[in-house]
Amino acid sequence: MVVGLVKGQLSVAILKQRLGIDSKKICHLKDLLIEALAKKLLTKEEFDLTVPKQESVIKCYLYSMITDKEYREKIEKYVLASSQLYTRGSYIANLIALKILGPVEQQQDVIPRYTHNLGLTQRLFDMTENDLFKQIFCPERWPSEPVKKKNSKDFRNTSILLEDIKNIVEENRVVMNNLRPDWENVMYTPGSTSGWDNNINRMYSKYRANIQTSLMNHIPAMLIKYLKKVEMANDESRPLLAGMIQRPLRPWICHNNDFEHVVYLRGMFGQEKDKYFPKDFEYTVKLFDFIIGLKRLGLGGGTYLPVCDFGRKYCYIDFKVAKGLLGCDETKGKTFSELFGLTKEALKARKKRLRRELRQRYKKNNKKMKKRWANTGLCSIPRGTTISSFETDGVGMSIVIKKPINIFAVVKKETILLPMNNPVNIGVDDGRAKALTAAISTNNLKKPVHQMLTRKKYYFEMKHNIRMKWERQRTIATNVNRLLSLHPKSTDFAGYLECVNANLQDLRNEYLVDKERAFWRMRLYRLKTRSLDKAIQKLFDAAKGRPIVFGIGNAKFAPNGKGELSMPTTMLTRFFKKGMQRYIKKNNIVLENHVRFYSIDEFKTTQCCSRGGEQTTAPMTSKGVRSRRLRFSNYCNEQNGRGLRDRDIQAAENMLWCTQAMYYGYERPIYLQRP
């Protein structure tokens, strides 16, 4: 399997060798390229391939970009085969993990202290060139005998590194053979390396990233469970010792063994003595071993590694994959962009054709024509960019656009920002019940106006009820999911596989062959994006071309709570940046002097009245519980008899006062200052 650089691309090691620099010396690619170019040690082609590139992704429908039906049919077969290989690979990975580590233990009241299992988990963590997680997706692709390297007398040993894969496939022969797609007929060139190599590399990268994300995201919750159940020498000090994990160390009377164990856990996460629990961890083999160890004790829930459900996956296509799919004759003399009609000229011609069709269709309705044109999608690519790959699930398409970074550009020094002329101040409070609540002040002598995007509106605009109605009508999916739920993955993975095998045809038809689910995924993406874009755009439109100062709360919220529908709490920053670029372009203005963002500390912004500054209280609801939506202010009640305030509007107004204070250079309101 070929791994690493594109033909002609140079690595840091190669550049060091050409420049005569010690291989152990730490150097940056940018500096090495500049020096090698000055000494004329590389060609223009090598420079173009090696220079770092800025990547961006644009999502659209496949049929709108690739009009050739034959191409789409071959891509469809490739997507179905690749999606099955990825799902099958996740099954093999978990069967290997179960074989190496043993079954997950049942829940216990008291669990023993963690002891490392590096001898076992190291094999799962290994990141060598042809390691375990590259071979699980298509074991049949790997020859058992060494393969001769191209233009060399040497041989590369590409045999399966671990016998576990062979044994697992043999032990579960019936299931694995049924799950195996006909990948050879999709893309296979006898006697040469096929495009499956690049696809397997991409599946490997995705699965490694899924493992890291699924394990790292649950560390805090798993650690809390562990500290509640772990065996201790003195059980009375358990709550205090649990607190020592999260806070800086301090003198305390406790058992030495318990204290040493807490210090050992802190060291596991790279936590210094005088620091709080870190938000981000370095993904190391020790940390991986610790999390797998907790899962083995039954604290994590689920399987050791992520299990991929049946369904269409976004599959990688570059020139090598396209060559395997379409054949050498079809791709000869063409670039990747030319092959799929993704050049600047082809997209420009498509734009003209679409414009002409819309004008003919809506001759008498210019307003509707403009609305349709605004929703057309990708019509051109920026100058100086290239398209060399994309991913698709047969319906949606993610096009990767690359633009070379100007390594010769002079780094700008920080400049003092000049005061803006009569800016509009906007305080934004983001949360769960409402994606955002904004208080907008266009005149400091008047009350601010409010805008918000509620959960109800967001889900209405993304047609959630229609989507759920469609899902309830899928009787096959309902029946199969009920059967699969009888065999939980975490406790009965073997039974789960047998159930998958027994209902394989229904799963294939429902989740792979049928495109409706993939169409809904693309529709939801578009509708979610449009809803957020529209809400953010309304904030910019309220400024009417004037300079804007945004103050956005810096608190981080989970996307949903128990029994709640999720909200896009982490996506707002990206949409604010998109809105800013549109605003700058529309008004033809300079960024530094027209739009600014401040991060606002949310301390007491929800609790304190934004008009009187007093501490507000949560009123009782008709059900006898504290309200989570309203706050009661005695000051407002005395002034106008309206003591009940929406907590998010109150927080947004307090954010607005803090934003004005930060911009004009005076202190934050006293009632919002930390002690």
LUMZA-430071 format. One record per residue (C-alpha): z, x, y. Coordinates in steps of 0.05 Angstrom, whole numbers, padded with zeros to 5 digits, always signed. Layout:
N
ZXY ...
This chain:
675
+00000+00000+00000 -00019+00027+00069 +00039+00022+00118 +00047+00044+00190 -00005+00065+00241 -00074+00037+00254 -00130+00087+00240 -00135+00133+00301 -00066+00115+00328 -00018+00173+00339 +00056+00175+00325 +00111+00213+00361 +00113+00263+00304 +00038+00277+00309 +00041+00285+00384 +00100+00334+00378 +00060+00374+00327 -00001+00378+00374 +00042+00398+00433 +00082+00449+00392 +00149+00414+00405 +00207+00419+00356 +00206+00358+00310 +00282+00349+00319 +00278+00344+00395 +00285+00273+00421 +00223+00253+00461 +00193+00188+00488 +00123+00167+00470 +00105+00156+00543 +00123+00228+00563 +00087+00258+00503 +00023+00218+00518 +00022+00240+00591 +00032+00314+00571 -00020+00311+00515 -00071+00277+00561 -00060+00330+00615 -00073+00385+00563 -00133+00347+00534 -00103+00345+00464 -00125+00274+00448 -00188+00232+00455 -00196+00169+00497 -00198+00127+00434 -00133+00157+00408 -00101+00145+00476 -00123+00072+00478 -00096+00059+00409 -00030+00096+00420 -00010+00074+00491 +00047+00022+00489 +00024-00050+00499 +00058-00111+00529 +00051-00170+00482 +00051-00244+00497 +00038-00304+00452 -00001-00367+00468 +00004-00427+00421 -00054-00476+00413 -00090-00516+00360 -00132-00478+00309 -00191-00526+00311 -00196-00519+00387 -00207-00444+00382 -00244-00434+00316 -00301-00483+00311 -00335-00455+00248 -00318-00502+00190 -00329-00448+00137 -00280-00402+00172 -00228-00458+00177 -00235-00474+00103 -00223-00402+00083 -00164-00397+00130 -00136-00461+00100 -00138-00431+00029 -00106-00367+00055 -00049-00405+00089 -00033-00446+00026 -00032-00384-00018 +00008-00341+00031 +00059-00396+00044 +00072-00403-00031 +00079-00328-00039 +00131-00325+00016 +00171-00382-00014 +00166-00352-00084 +00188-00284-00056 +00252-00314-00026 +00268-00344-00095 +00259-00276-00129 +00302-00242-00076 +00360-00289-00088 +00354-00285-00164 +00359-00209-00157 +00419-00215-00111 +00454-00261-00161 +00438-00212-00217 +00465-00152-00179 +00526-00185-00145 +00543-00241-00193 +00555-00314-00177 +00591-00337-00114 +00665-00349-00127 +00696-00417-00118 +00739-00433-00057 +00810-00407-00064 +00873-00417-00023 +00886-00342-00020 +00832-00289-00027 +00839-00214-00040 +00823-00164+00015 +00752-00142+00022 +00732-00080-00016 +00664-00050-00004 +00607-00057-00055 +00559-00007-00023 +00536+00015-00092 +00508-00054-00103 +00486-00078-00034 +00453-00013-00016 +00395-00032-00061 +00385-00096-00022 +00390-00062+00045 +00344-00003+00029 +00287+00004+00079 +00241+00056+00047 +00166+00051+00051 +00156+00009-00012 +00224-00021-00020 +00248-00082-00058 +00232-00134-00005 +00159-00114-00001 +00149-00122-00075 +00181-00190-00085 +00126-00229-00050 +00070-00210-00097 +00094-00166-00155 +00026-00173-00189 -00006-00136-00130 +00032-00072-00147 +00000-00028-00201 +00046+00003-00252 +00011+00071-00252 +00006+00120-00194 -00055+00109-00149 -00098+00166-00122 -00097+00173-00047 -00162+00165-00009 -00197+00231+00006 -00142+00269-00029 -00123+00298-00097 -00052+00271-00091 -00026+00207-00122 +00018+00154-00091 +00071+00122-00136 +00065+00048-00119 +00098+00023-00182 +00154-00028-00175 +00215+00012-00155 +00266-00033-00187 +00260-00060-00257 +00300-00121-00232 +00236-00153-00205 +00201-00147-00272 +00261-00173-00309 +00270-00232-00261 +00197-00252-00266 +00200-00246-00342 +00265-00285-00348 +00238-00342-00305 +00166-00336-00330 +00151-00411-00330 +00176-00424-00260 +00146-00361-00230 +00078-00373-00262 +00077-00445-00236 +00097-00422-00167 +00045-00367-00165 -00017-00386-00125 -00088-00364-00141 -00085-00308-00090 -00139-00264-00122 -00194-00315-00108 -00171-00325-00037 -00177-00252-00015 -00190-00197-00065 -00240-00139-00065 -00242-00103-00133 -00234-00028-00128 -00208-00027-00056 -00147-00043-00016 -00148-00116+00005 -00122-00152+00066 -00062-00176+00026 -00029-00110+00042 -00023-00127+00116 -00001-00197+00100 +00053-00172+00053 +00078-00123+00106 +00084-00181+00156 +00120-00225+00105 +00167-00168+00092 +00182-00159+00166 +00194-00234+00175 +00241-00239+00115 +00281-00178+00137 +00288-00209+00206 +00310-00276+00174 +00362-00240+00133 +00390-00205+00194 +00391-00268+00236 +00422-00313+00183 +00477-00263+00167 +00494-00239+00236 +00497-00308+00268 +00553-00330+00222 +00598-00269+00230 +00650-00301+00278 +00659-00364+00236 +00662-00325+00170 +00713-00276+00199 +00758-00333+00222 +00756-00363+00151 +00771-00295+00121 +00832-00283+00166 +00860-00352+00149 +00857-00340+00074 +00861-00264+00063 +00923-00238+00027 +00974-00207+00075 +01039-00169+00067 +01073-00213+00118 +01043-00282+00125 +01083-00300+00187 +01044-00252+00231 +00976-00279+00208 +00959-00316+00274 +00978-00255+00316 +00938-00207+00272 +00878-00253+00275 +00883-00249+00351 +00883-00173+00348 +00812-00176+00320 +00786-00208+00384 +00829-00173+00437 +00846-00102+00456 +00901-00071+00413 +00972-00073+00438 +01041-00053+00410 +01066-00105+00360 +01117-00109+00304 +01081-00123+00239 +01072-00095+00169 +01035-00028+00168 +00987-00051+00114 +00967-00113+00154 +00958-00072+00217 +00916-00019+00182 +00872-00074+00152 +00859-00104+00222 +00842-00035+00250 +00795-00024+00191 +00759-00090+00206 +00754-00072+00280 +00721-00006+00261 +00672-00043+00217 +00644-00077+00280 +00647-00014+00324 +00703-00044+00366 +00741+00006+00409 +00817+00001+00417 +00814-00024+00489 +00754-00071+00481 +00746-00144+00465 +00707-00168+00404 +00634-00148+00416 +00581-00202+00425 +00525-00160+00393 +00532-00118+00331 +00490-00061+00304 +00459-00083+00238 +00483-00028+00190 +00490-00023+00115 +00566-00027+00122 +00563-00091+00162 +00512-00120+00113 +00558-00102+00056 +00618-00135+00090 +00581-00201+00103 +00553-00203+00032 +00624-00189+00007 +00651-00249+00046 +00595-00292+00016 +00614-00267-00052 +00685-00292-00039 +00657-00361-00024 +00669-00359+00052 +00597-00359+00078 +00567-00419+00043 +00496-00421+00018 +00460-00366-00020 +00467-00292-00011 +00399-00287+00023 +00357-00339+00059 +00318-00387+00014 +00252-00410+00041 +00235-00484+00032 +00166-00508+00013 +00121-00516+00072 +00065-00486+00113 +00084-00419+00144 +00050-00383+00202 +00008-00331+00166 -00016-00266+00197 -00091-00252+00207 -00118-00187+00235 -00185-00153+00225 -00167-00126+00156 -00145-00195+00132 -00207-00227+00163 -00251-00176+00127 -00219-00196+00061 -00227-00270+00075 -00297-00272+00104 -00328-00211+00070 -00354-00144+00095 -00424-00170+00112 -00395-00224+00158 -00350-00176+00197 -00398-00117+00200 -00410-00093+00271 -00362-00143+00302 -00294-00136+00334 -00237-00184+00317 -00247-00222+00382 -00322-00228+00372 -00313-00252+00301 -00270-00312+00320 -00299-00325+00389 -00237-00301+00426 -00272-00257+00477 -00268-00269+00552 -00341-00291+00553 -00334-00340+00495 -00272-00372+00525 -00307-00377+00593 -00366-00412+00560 -00317-00459+00524 -00284-00474+00591 -00351-00494+00622 -00369-00538+00563 -00301-00574+00565 -00307-00585+00639 -00377-00614+00631 -00354-00661+00575 -00294-00686+00615 -00337-00700+00676 -00385-00741+00634 -00330-00779+00599 -00290-00796+00662 -00344-00806+00714 -00308-00864+00747 -00237-00840+00739 -00227-00773+00773 -00151-00778+00769 -00151-00784+00693 -00202-00728+00688 -00156-00681+00726 -00097-00701+00682 -00137-00688+00619 -00161-00621+00646 -00089-00600+00661 -00072-00610+00587 -00133-00574+00559 -00097-00511+00539 -00122-00439+00534 -00187-00430+00572 -00187-00356+00591 -00150-00291+00581 -00126-00243+00635 -00169-00183+00652 -00155-00119+00614 -00123-00154+00554 -00145-00154+00481 -00136-00200+00422 -00131-00165+00355 -00091-00215+00313 -00063-00285+00309 -00019-00327+00264 -00035-00397+00239 -00008-00450+00192 -00077-00484+00187 -00061-00530+00246 -00025-00491+00300 -00046-00422+00323 -00006-00367+00357 -00053-00318+00391 -00024-00249+00406 -00050-00221+00472 -00039-00147+00485 -00043-00111+00552 -00035-00035+00558 +00025-00013+00598 +00008+00032+00657 +00048+00094+00637 +00027+00130+00701 +00057+00077+00747 +00111+00102+00793 +00178+00070+00780 +00197+00028+00840 +00263+00044+00872 +00311-00012+00885 +00298-00041+00953 +00345-00079+00998 +00322-00152+00998 +00313-00180+01067 +00343-00248+01086 +00297-00306+01072 +00276-00355+01126 +00312-00423+01118 +00319-00422+01041 +00332-00482+00996 +00396-00471+00954 +00398-00499+00883 +00458-00496+00837 +00442-00507+00763 +00491-00525+00708 +00463-00522+00638 +00498-00552+00578 +00491-00594+00515 +00494-00667+00536 +00445-00650+00592 +00396-00593+00587 +00407-00581+00661 +00439-00614+00722 +00418-00588+00790 +00448-00597+00859 +00394-00585+00913 +00411-00570+00985 +00351-00572+01032 +00396-00581+01093 +00466-00551+01095 +00490-00608+01140 +00473-00662+01089 +00498-00679+01019 +00459-00646+00963 +00412-00688+00920 +00415-00684+00844 +00365-00677+00788 +00379-00675+00713 +00347-00674+00645 +00390-00713+00596 +00390-00710+00520 +00365-00782+00518 +00306-00768+00564 +00288-00703+00529 +00285-00736+00460 +00247-00795+00488 +00194-00750+00517 +00187-00711+00452 +00178-00778+00415 +00237-00766+00369 +00244-00838+00346 +00170-00842+00327 +00177-00777+00289 +00238-00802+00250 +00204-00869+00235 +00145-00829+00205 +00194-00787+00165 +00229-00848+00135 +00162-00874+00110 +00151-00810+00068 +00180-00837+00004 +00159-00777-00038 +00195-00729+00008 +00257-00773+00007 +00259-00777-00069 +00247-00702-00079 +00299-00682-00028 +00350-00728-00062 +00336-00694-00129 +00341-00624-00098 +00408-00642-00066 +00438-00655-00134 +00430-00580-00148 +00458-00543-00087 +00428-00474-00076 +00496-00441-00066 +00528-00464-00131 +00470-00481-00177 +00410-00439-00157 +00381-00439-00227 +00385-00515-00229 +00352-00517-00160 +00293-00476-00186 +00285-00521-00247 +00284-00582-00201 +00232-00548-00157 +00190-00533-00219 +00195-00605-00245 +00173-00634-00178 +00125-00578-00159 +00063-00622-00153 +00098-00671-00106 +00125-00613-00064 +00056-00581-00059 +00022-00646-00039 +00076-00667+00011 +00093-00601+00045 +00032-00556+00034 -00033-00595+00023 -00017-00652+00071 -00025-00628+00144 +00013-00685+00177 +00079-00647+00178 +00045-00587+00210 +00012-00633+00261 +00080-00662+00279 +00109-00592+00287 +00054-00575+00336 +00061-00641+00373 +00136-00631+00381 +00125-00561+00407 +00077-00587+00460 +00120-00646+00479 +00184-00604+00485 +00147-00554+00527 +00119-00607+00572 +00187-00641+00581 +00221-00576+00602 +00163-00554+00645 +00163-00621+00682 +00239-00618+00694 +00237-00547+00721 +00175-00561+00763 +00211-00619+00797 +00264-00569+00822 +00210-00524+00851 +00173-00583+00882 +00237-00604+00918 +00233-00540+00959 +00163-00559+00987 +00140-00487+00994 +00204-00461+01026 +00242-00400+00998 +00290-00417+00941 +00357-00388+00920 +00376-00408+00849 +00447-00403+00823 +00450-00413+00747 +00514-00416+00706 +00525-00357+00660 +00565-00392+00606 +00533-00394+00537 +00534-00458+00497 +00517-00474+00425 +00453-00517+00421 +00492-00574+00389 +00560-00596+00365 +00581-00636+00304 +00539-00699+00299 +00499-00681+00362 +00424-00671+00371 +00408-00601+00393 +00387-00583+00464 +00346-00523+00488 +00404-00484+00518 +00373-00415+00508 +00301-00432+00530 +00314-00450+00602 +00310-00379+00629 +00239-00372+00602 +00218-00438+00634 +00249-00419+00701 +00207-00355+00700 +00144-00395+00685 +00160-00444+00741 +00172-00386+00788 +00104-00355+00773 +00069-00421+00785 +00107-00430+00851 +00090-00360+00875 +00017-00368+00856 +00011-00438+00887 +00041-00417+00954 +00009-00347+00954 +00074-00313+00974 +00114-00250+00959 +00164-00256+00903 +00222-00215+00933 +00222-00256+00996 +00214-00325+00967 +00250-00338+00901 +00316-00307+00878 +00363-00319+00820 +00438-00309+00818 +00483-00312+00756 +00544-00355+00772 +00612-00349+00739 +00629-00419+00714 +00704-00410+00721 +00734-00479+00738 +00667-00506+00763 +00674-00566+00716 +00749-00578+00726 +00755-00576+00802 +00730-00629+00850 +00668-00603+00887 +00688-00641+00950 +00763-00634+00954 +00775-00573+00910 +00832-00604+00872 +00841-00602+00796 +00809-00664+00766 +00830-00698+00701 +00791-00730+00644 +00802-00806+00645 +00816-00847+00583 +00759-00887+00553 +00763-00958+00526 +00773-00927+00456 +00836-00891+00479 +00807-00820+00479 +00795-00771+00535 +00726-00777+00566 +00679-00717+00557 +00629-00742+00609 +00672-00762+00669 +00727-00730+00712 +00775-00766+00759 +00787-00740+00829 +00846-00767+00871 +00813-00739+00934 +00748-00778+00924 +00787-00840+00905 +00827-00837+00970 +00765-00824+01012 +00716-00876+00986 +00749-00909+00926 +00702-00873+00878 +00747-00827+00840 +00705-00822+00777 +00655-00764+00780 +00603-00741+00730 +00629-00674+00706 +00560-00642+00704 +00543-00664+00775 +00611-00638+00798 +00597-00571+00763 +00527-00566+00794 +00555-00578+00864 +00608-00524+00853 +00552-00477+00829 +00515-00494+00894 +00575-00473+00937 +00581-00408+00897 +00507-00395+00905 +00510-00404+00980 +00571-00358+00983 +00537-00304+00942 +00472-00307+00983 +00504-00308+01052 +00555-00255+01032 +00622-00291+01039 +00676-00303+00988 +00671-00354+00932 +00712-00418+00947 +00786-00404+00937 +00796-00459+00886 +00741-00428+00842 +00768-00356+00845 +00797-00324+00783 +00870-00303+00789 
